[in-house]
Amino acid sequence: MGKVTGFLEIQREQPTRRPVEDRLKDWQEIYQPFPEEKQKEQGARCMDCGVPFCHTGCPVNNLIPDWNDLVYNGRWETAIRRLHATNNFPEFTGRICPAPCEAACVLGINQPPVSIKLVERSIVERAWEEGWIKPEPPQEKTGKRVAIVGSGPAGLAAAQQLRPRCGPSAQARPDERLRPLVCARLSFRRCRRRSRFDAASSPREPRGPDRSSEVRPRTRRPSP
């Protein structure tokens, strides 16, 4: 690790939220900009754990200690490559993920855990600003198309993986509307989520009486 004693010298910090009055007027970021030096310091708090439990705490098994160390050393481009090795869309997870990796952080046993979610979001935002994230068209088109039903995280990740390998891919949903997660990827513009069952659904038929609390008498099986 770049800063072996970082967790002893540096305290956990998070960016401050913008005033509610300002956030009600736009659809911009919730948090104030966080200085680059402070981002590096938060990456420096990552310990040289013998067993980094953040790997297993993360649902996609991100290589968290690796890119924490890379951020501390200022190797942002390598950090985004390491992040994309396990995560197709850190733009999403760096914002809306509940961060179970931080709950599994070893440092969190007796100190505030490493700001993993903050570092992840900082990496991908820096990558977009520097132009390191680029389209990955297939080297050879097969002439076939792959239909992926669903535009949630799994559907988008499948499309992103199949595109450079199999050629064009198309995403489809029964209601032909994008989910809010897709809108988060598209400059966080407002998106209304509507299901095809919302308007045309018929009321449910009334169910019978609830018999879950009734005590049924036990019947003794006849002896042979």
C-alpha positions in Angstrom: 0.0 0.0 0.0 1.2 3.5 -0.7 0.4 4.9 2.8 0.8 2.1 5.3 0.0 4.3 8.2 -2.7 6.3 6.5 -5.5 4.8 8.6 -3.7 6.1 11.7 -3.1 9.6 10.5 -6.1 10.5 8.3 -9.7 10.7 9.4 -12.7 9.7 7.3 -14.2 12.6 5.3 -17.2 12.9 3.0 -18.3 15.7 0.7 -20.9 18.1 2.1 -24.4 18.1 0.6 -25.6 21.1 -1.4 -28.4 23.1 0.3 -31.8 21.7 -0.1 -33.1 25.0 -1.5 -30.5 24.7 -4.4 -31.1 21.0 -5.1 -34.8 21.6 -5.5 -34.1 23.9 -8.5 -32.1 21.4 -10.6 -31.1 17.8 -11.2 -27.4 18.2 -10.6 -25.2 16.4 -8.1 -26.3 16.2 -4.4 -22.8 16.7 -3.0 -20.4 19.6 -3.3 -17.1 19.1 -5.2 -14.5 17.2 -3.3 -10.8 18.3 -3.7 -8.5 15.8 -5.4 -6.0 15.9 -2.6 -8.8 14.8 -0.1 -9.8 12.0 -2.5 -6.2 10.7 -2.4 -6.2 10.9 1.4 -9.3 8.8 1.6 -7.7 6.2 -0.6 -4.7 6.3 1.6 -6.8 5.1 4.6 -7.1 1.7 3.0 -5.2 -0.7 5.2 -2.8 -3.5 4.1 -5.3 -6.1 5.2 -4.3 -9.7 5.3 -7.8 -10.7 4.2 -9.7 -7.7 2.6 -13.3 -8.6 3.5 -14.5 -5.7 1.3 -13.9 -8.0 -1.7 -16.6 -10.3 -0.5 -18.8 -7.5 0.9 -19.0 -6.0 -2.5 -21.7 -7.7 -4.7 -19.5 -7.5 -7.8 -16.2 -8.3 -6.0 -14.5 -5.1 -6.8 -10.7 -5.0 -6.4 -11.1 -2.2 -3.8 -7.6 -2.1 -2.2 -6.0 -2.1 -5.6 -7.7 1.1 -6.9 -7.6 2.7 -3.4 -3.8 2.5 -3.7 -3.8 3.7 -7.3 -5.8 6.7 -6.4 -3.5 7.6 -3.5 -0.5 7.4 -5.9 -2.3 9.5 -8.6 -2.6 6.7 -11.1 -6.2 7.5 -12.1 -6.2 5.9 -15.6 -4.9 2.6 -14.2 -7.5 2.9 -11.4 -10.4 3.1 -13.9 -9.1 0.0 -15.8 -8.9 -1.9 -12.5 -12.4 -0.7 -11.6 -13.9 -1.7 -14.9 -12.3 -5.1 -14.6 -15.2 -6.1 -12.3 -17.7 -3.3 -12.6 -19.5 -2.3 -15.8 -21.1 0.8 -14.5 -19.4 2.4 -11.5 -21.3 5.6 -12.4 -24.3 3.9 -10.9 -22.8 2.0 -8.0 -20.7 5.0 -6.9 -23.9 6.9 -6.3 -26.8 4.5 -5.5 -25.2 1.5 -4.0 -25.7 1.1 -0.2 -22.0 0.3 0.0 -21.9 -3.1 1.8 -18.2 -3.1 1.1 -17.8 -0.3 3.7 -19.8 -2.4 6.2 -17.3 -5.2 5.6 -14.2 -3.0 5.8 -11.7 -4.3 8.4 -10.9 -0.8 9.5 -14.5 -0.4 10.5 -14.0 -2.7 13.4 -12.7 0.1 15.6 -12.7 3.2 13.3 -14.9 4.7 10.6 -14.5 2.6 7.5 -12.7 3.6 4.3 -14.7 5.9 2.1 -14.9 3.3 -0.7 -18.0 4.6 -2.4 -16.5 8.1 -2.6 -13.3 6.9 -4.1 -15.2 4.7 -6.6 -17.3 7.7 -7.8 -14.2 9.9 -7.9 -12.4 7.4 -10.2 -15.2 7.2 -12.8 -15.9 10.9 -12.8 -12.2 11.6 -13.4 -12.2 9.0 -16.2 -15.2 10.8 -18.0 -13.5 14.2 -17.6 -10.2 12.9 -19.1 -11.9 11.0 -21.9 -10.6 7.6 -20.8 -14.0 6.0 -21.2 -14.6 5.4 -24.9 -16.9 3.2 -27.0 -15.7 -0.4 -27.6 -17.1 -1.4 -31.0 -16.6 -5.0 -32.1 -13.5 -5.6 -34.3 -15.5 -7.8 -36.6 -19.2 -7.7 -37.1 -21.0 -11.1 -37.2 -24.2 -9.8 -38.9 -26.2 -11.1 -35.9 -28.1 -9.2 -33.2 -28.6 -10.1 -29.6 -31.9 -9.0 -27.9 -31.6 -8.3 -24.2 -34.9 -8.0 -22.4 -34.6 -5.5 -19.6 -32.7 -2.3 -19.2 -31.7 -2.6 -15.5 -28.2 -3.1 -14.2 -28.0 -6.8 -15.4 -29.4 -6.0 -18.8 -27.0 -3.0 -19.4 -24.0 -5.0 -18.1 -24.9 -7.9 -20.5 -25.2 -5.5 -23.4 -21.9 -3.9 -22.5 -20.1 -7.2 -22.4 -21.7 -8.6 -25.6 -21.2 -5.5 -27.7 -17.4 -5.8 -28.4 -17.6 -9.6 -28.7 -20.7 -10.4 -30.6 -21.6 -7.3 -32.6 -24.7 -5.2 -32.3 -27.0 -5.7 -29.3 -30.5 -4.4 -28.7 -32.2 -3.8 -25.4 -36.0 -4.2 -25.1 -38.6 -3.9 -22.4 -42.2 -4.8 -22.6 -43.4 -1.2 -21.9 -40.6 0.3 -24.1 -39.7 2.8 -21.4 -36.3 3.3 -19.8 -35.9 2.7 -16.1 -34.6 5.5 -13.8 -31.3 3.7 -13.7 -30.8 4.4 -17.4 -31.6 8.0 -16.9 -28.9 8.2 -14.2 -26.5 7.3 -17.0 -27.9 9.9 -19.3 -26.9 13.1 -17.4 -29.4 12.3 -14.6 -32.3 13.8 -16.4 -35.8 13.3 -15.1 -37.4 10.1 -16.1 -40.9 8.9 -15.3 -41.2 5.2 -14.6 -44.5 3.7 -15.7 -45.4 0.1 -15.9 -47.7 -1.2 -18.6 -49.8 -2.7 -15.8 -50.4 0.7 -14.1 -53.2 2.0 -16.2 -54.9 -1.2 -17.6 -54.7 -3.4 -14.6 -57.9 -4.7 -13.2 -58.6 -4.7 -9.4 -57.7 -7.9 -7.6 -60.4 -10.3 -6.8 -61.2 -10.4 -3.1 -59.6 -13.3 -1.4 -61.2 -15.7 1.1 -61.0 -15.3 4.8 -57.5 -15.5 6.4 -57.2 -18.9 7.9 -53.5 -18.7 8.8 -54.2 -18.2 12.5 -56.7 -21.1 12.8 -55.6 -24.0 14.9 -56.4 -27.2 13.1 -57.1 -30.3 15.2 -54.4 -33.0 14.9 -55.7 -36.3 13.6 -54.1 -39.5 14.8 -53.1 -41.8 12.0 -54.8 -45.2 12.4 -52.6 -48.0 13.5 -52.0 -50.9 11.0 
